[in-house]
Structure formats: C-alpha cells, structure tokens
C-alpha cells in the first residue's frame, strides 16, 4: 500500500473525532467540515515520517485551524454582543442518526454550545480539548502560544463559566418529550398556528422544527430540567436554516 493511500485511510478513521472537535470549537457544521478538509490538505502535504501519534497530530492541526477560524469570525462579526445560536443537529424524534452520534457524544446539547459561544477563543479551545477530549495541557499550550499552566487556567476559567451558566437537562428523554408535547400544543394555539410544527431531537434533546410552505421556518431546542422548560434556543435565520440537513425528518 502506498503512503498516500495509507494516510487517507488513517485520516478517514480519525474523521469523526476531528469533526467532533471542530464542531465543538466552532458551533458550525459547515465550518467544521472546512476545518477537517484543511486538516487533510495539511496532512497530504506534510512529512509524516517522524509523526509518532497521527491521531494526536491531526487533533492538534484541526484545533489550530478551528482556533484561527474562530478568531477571524469574532473579528468580523458586526454584532458581537448579539446572542448566537450555533448550528443545531436535528434528528427524528424517535432516534439519533448514527452519523450524528460522534458529534453529540458527551451530551453536547445546544444549550452547552450557546454557553461556549460566550468564551474567548483561547478559553474555548482549552476547555474543549482538555475537558471534552482529554488532551493534556502540554499539548494544548503550543497551540495557544501559552505555557501549560496558563492553558490550565484558561480551561479552569471556562469550566467555571460553563458550569455556572449551562442548565443541566433531565436525562429521561421520554419525560422531556411529554413537556415538549405540552409546549407544542400551546404553540399551535398561538403564533405558530399557521406553521407545521414537528417534534424532533435537537442535539439529542427534545425540540421542534417549524415548517412554512414546505420550507424550514425555525428550529427550537429546549432544555428541560425538573420537568420544566429551563431554556429555549431558537434558530430562525433563513440563510442558516437552508444550510441545515433536515432530510432526516422526511417521511
């Protein structure tokens, strides 16, 4: 087997993890795919003869690419103080698509991603790599051009903000569904009366997709805690909705 083919196979083995890293870093499925593609381009051009841990090398590359993309995005955002709802991952209400399982591992709900949006790029990288993917701080530090201790402090600061702001959802999905059903029943009597509102899983938790004239109108993610709705996150940007893969809801 030639080296390029061997690298391609190893890369495909690592693709789910790399996409999960970049999705948690960026909260955008399209940008996550761009970061993963850039990691492949760098791998295909690199001299990997002295790389002992290819998975770790790829994780570092995609993290660095995602960090640069995140910094660039924050620089050009016209309304930096407006709330930003990350790209939701939508599945049928009766189960998660296998392709989404790696992206949603460790309960990466929409509410958590919303909180991650409030972190600085450096805090987000340190928290995501260490707390979600167990990357040691001595490997995180060079990506941030900081010392390992400084990287540890960034992750600690991010951890405090996340734990203080992220609502802990109920673990029982059936109980979540019951609350969702009541929410949808009330919504159909109000402003959503003219919409086709369908129950769905949004980042693995109870949620809904509203359609108007056969097109997506909004995606709503609910955080249900102690049998009550603790947080509602709604994405209604038509351009971003068009980029979401909602074909899983068909039929």
C-alpha positions as CSV (number, residue, x, y, z in Angstrom):
1,X,0.0,0.0,0.0
2,X,1.4,3.4,-1.0
3,X,1.9,6.1,1.7
4,X,-0.8,8.4,0.3
5,X,-3.4,5.7,0.4
6,X,-2.3,4.7,3.9
7,X,-2.7,8.3,5.1
8,X,-6.1,8.6,3.5
9,X,-7.3,5.5,5.4
10,X,-5.9,6.7,8.7
11,X,-7.5,10.1,8.1
12,X,-10.9,8.6,7.5
13,X,-10.6,6.6,10.7
14,X,-10.0,9.9,12.6
15,X,-12.6,12.0,10.7
16,X,-15.5,11.5,13.2
17,X,-13.3,12.7,16.1
18,X,-11.8,15.6,14.1
19,X,-15.3,16.7,13.1
20,X,-16.5,16.5,16.7
21,X,-13.6,18.7,17.8
22,X,-14.2,21.3,15.2
23,X,-17.9,21.3,15.8
24,X,-17.5,22.0,19.5
25,X,-14.9,24.7,18.7
26,X,-17.0,26.4,16.0
27,X,-20.6,25.5,16.6
28,X,-21.0,25.4,12.8
29,X,-21.3,22.3,10.8
30,X,-20.1,23.8,7.5
31,X,-17.1,25.5,9.2
32,X,-16.3,22.2,11.0
33,X,-16.2,20.4,7.7
34,X,-14.0,23.2,6.2
35,X,-11.6,22.8,9.2
36,X,-11.5,19.0,8.7
37,X,-10.8,19.4,5.0
38,X,-8.0,21.8,5.7
39,X,-6.5,19.3,8.1
40,X,-6.5,16.7,5.3
41,X,-4.8,19.1,2.9
42,X,-2.1,19.8,5.5
43,X,-1.7,16.1,6.2
44,X,-1.3,15.3,2.5
45,X,1.5,17.9,2.1
46,X,3.3,17.2,5.4
47,X,6.3,14.9,6.0
48,X,4.7,12.5,8.5
49,X,7.7,10.2,8.7
50,X,8.5,11.4,12.2
51,X,4.9,11.7,13.5
52,X,4.5,9.1,16.2
53,X,0.9,9.8,17.1
54,X,-1.0,10.6,13.9
55,X,-4.4,11.0,15.7
56,X,-2.9,13.5,18.2
57,X,-1.2,15.3,15.3
58,X,-4.5,15.6,13.4
59,X,-6.3,16.8,16.5
60,X,-3.7,19.5,17.0
61,X,-4.0,20.6,13.4
62,X,-7.8,20.8,13.3
63,X,-7.8,22.6,16.7
64,X,-5.3,25.2,15.4
65,X,-7.3,25.7,12.2
66,X,-10.6,26.0,14.2
67,X,-9.0,28.5,16.6
68,X,-7.9,30.7,13.6
69,X,-11.4,30.5,12.1
70,X,-13.0,31.3,15.4
71,X,-10.7,34.3,15.9
72,X,-11.4,35.5,12.4
73,X,-15.2,35.2,12.9
74,X,-15.2,37.2,16.1
75,X,-13.2,39.9,14.4
76,X,-15.6,40.4,11.5
77,X,-18.9,39.8,13.4
78,X,-20.9,43.0,13.1
79,X,-23.0,42.5,16.2
80,X,-20.6,40.9,18.7
81,X,-23.0,41.3,21.6
82,X,-26.0,39.7,19.9
83,X,-26.9,36.1,21.0
84,X,-25.6,33.5,18.6
85,X,-27.3,30.1,18.3
86,X,-24.9,27.5,16.9
87,X,-25.9,25.2,14.1
88,X,-28.3,22.6,15.6
89,X,-28.1,18.9,14.8
90,X,-31.6,17.7,14.0
91,X,-32.8,14.1,14.1
92,X,-36.2,12.4,14.1
93,X,-37.9,12.3,17.5
94,X,-37.7,8.5,17.6
95,X,-33.9,8.3,17.4
96,X,-30.5,9.8,16.6
97,X,-28.9,9.2,13.2
98,X,-25.8,7.1,13.6
99,X,-23.7,9.7,11.7
100,X,-24.6,12.3,14.4
101,X,-23.6,10.1,17.3
102,X,-19.9,11.2,17.3
103,X,-20.9,14.9,17.1
104,X,-23.3,14.5,20.0
105,X,-21.2,12.4,22.3
106,X,-20.8,13.6,25.9
107,X,-24.2,15.3,25.8
108,X,-23.2,18.3,23.6
109,X,-26.6,19.9,23.8
110,X,-27.5,23.2,22.1
111,X,-27.5,25.0,25.4
112,X,-23.9,24.0,26.1
113,X,-22.8,25.2,22.7
114,X,-24.6,28.5,23.3
115,X,-22.5,28.9,26.5
116,X,-19.3,28.0,24.7
117,X,-20.1,30.9,22.3
118,X,-19.6,33.3,25.3
119,X,-16.0,32.1,25.9
120,X,-12.9,33.7,24.3
121,X,-11.3,31.6,21.6
122,X,-8.4,30.6,23.8
123,X,-10.8,29.6,26.7
124,X,-12.9,27.6,24.3
125,X,-10.0,25.7,22.8
126,X,-8.5,24.9,26.2
127,X,-11.9,23.7,27.6
128,X,-12.9,21.7,24.5
129,X,-9.6,19.9,24.1
130,X,-9.0,19.2,27.7
131,X,-12.4,18.6,29.2
132,X,-14.1,17.0,26.2
133,X,-11.2,15.2,24.5
134,X,-8.7,14.7,27.4
135,X,-5.9,16.4,25.5
136,X,-3.1,17.2,28.1
137,X,-2.2,20.8,28.7
138,X,1.4,20.4,27.5
139,X,-0.1,19.7,24.0
140,X,-2.7,22.5,24.3
141,X,-0.1,25.1,25.3
142,X,1.8,25.3,22.0
143,X,-1.5,25.8,20.0
144,X,-2.2,28.9,22.2
145,X,1.4,30.0,22.4
146,X,1.0,29.9,26.2
147,X,2.6,27.9,29.0
148,X,0.9,24.7,30.2
149,X,-0.1,26.4,33.4
150,X,-1.7,29.3,31.5
151,X,-3.6,26.8,29.4
152,X,-4.8,25.1,32.6
153,X,-6.0,28.4,33.9
154,X,-7.9,29.1,30.7
155,X,-9.7,25.8,30.9
156,X,-10.5,26.3,34.6
157,X,-11.9,29.7,33.9
158,X,-14.0,28.3,31.1
159,X,-15.2,25.4,33.2
160,X,-16.5,27.8,35.9
161,X,-18.4,29.8,33.3
162,X,-19.9,26.7,31.7
163,X,-20.9,25.1,35.0
164,X,-22.5,28.3,36.2
165,X,-24.5,29.0,33.0
166,X,-25.4,25.7,31.4
167,X,-28.7,24.3,32.6
168,X,-28.5,20.6,33.4
169,X,-31.2,18.8,31.3
170,X,-33.3,15.9,32.5
171,X,-31.8,12.6,31.5
172,X,-35.1,11.0,30.8
173,X,-35.9,11.6,27.1
174,X,-39.5,10.4,27.5
175,X,-40.1,12.9,30.2
176,X,-38.6,15.6,28.0
177,X,-41.0,14.5,25.2
178,X,-44.0,14.9,27.5
179,X,-43.0,18.5,28.3
180,X,-42.4,19.1,24.6
181,X,-45.8,17.8,23.6
182,X,-47.4,20.3,26.0
183,X,-45.2,23.1,24.6
184,X,-46.2,22.3,21.0
185,X,-49.9,22.1,22.0
186,X,-49.7,25.6,23.4
187,X,-47.7,26.8,20.4
188,X,-50.2,25.6,17.9
189,X,-52.8,27.7,19.6
190,X,-50.7,30.9,19.4
191,X,-48.3,32.4,16.9
192,X,-47.3,29.0,15.5
193,X,-50.9,28.2,14.4
194,X,-50.1,28.7,10.7
195,X,-46.9,26.6,10.9
196,X,-46.3,22.9,10.5
197,X,-44.5,22.2,13.8
198,X,-42.9,18.8,14.1
199,X,-41.3,17.3,17.1
200,X,-37.6,16.4,16.7
201,X,-34.4,15.8,18.6
202,X,-32.2,18.9,18.6
203,X,-28.7,18.0,19.6
204,X,-30.1,14.8,21.3
205,X,-32.7,16.6,23.3
206,X,-36.4,17.4,22.9
207,X,-37.0,20.1,20.3
208,X,-39.1,21.1,17.3
209,X,-38.8,22.1,13.7
210,X,-41.4,24.6,12.3
211,X,-42.1,24.5,8.6
212,X,-43.9,27.1,6.4
213,X,-45.0,26.3,2.9
214,X,-42.7,23.3,2.9
215,X,-39.6,25.2,4.0
216,X,-37.9,25.4,7.4
217,X,-39.1,28.4,9.4
218,X,-37.3,27.7,12.7
219,X,-35.5,25.1,14.8
220,X,-36.2,25.2,18.5
221,X,-34.1,23.4,21.1
222,X,-35.4,23.0,24.6
223,X,-33.5,22.4,27.8
224,X,-35.9,20.7,30.2
225,X,-35.0,20.5,33.8
226,X,-37.1,19.1,36.7
227,X,-40.0,18.7,34.3
228,X,-40.0,22.3,33.3
229,X,-38.5,24.3,30.4
230,X,-35.3,25.9,31.7
231,X,-34.1,27.4,28.3
232,X,-35.3,27.8,24.8
233,X,-32.9,28.4,21.9
234,X,-34.4,29.3,18.5
235,X,-32.6,29.5,15.2
236,X,-34.8,31.4,12.6
237,X,-32.1,32.8,10.3
238,X,-33.4,31.7,6.8
239,X,-29.9,31.5,5.3
240,X,-28.6,29.3,8.0
241,X,-31.7,27.2,8.0
242,X,-31.2,26.5,4.3
243,X,-27.8,25.1,5.1
244,X,-29.1,22.6,7.7
245,X,-29.6,19.0,6.7
246,X,-33.3,18.3,7.6
247,X,-33.8,15.4,5.2
248,X,-33.7,13.1,8.2
249,X,-37.2,14.4,9.1
250,X,-38.7,13.4,5.8
251,X,-41.2,10.6,6.0
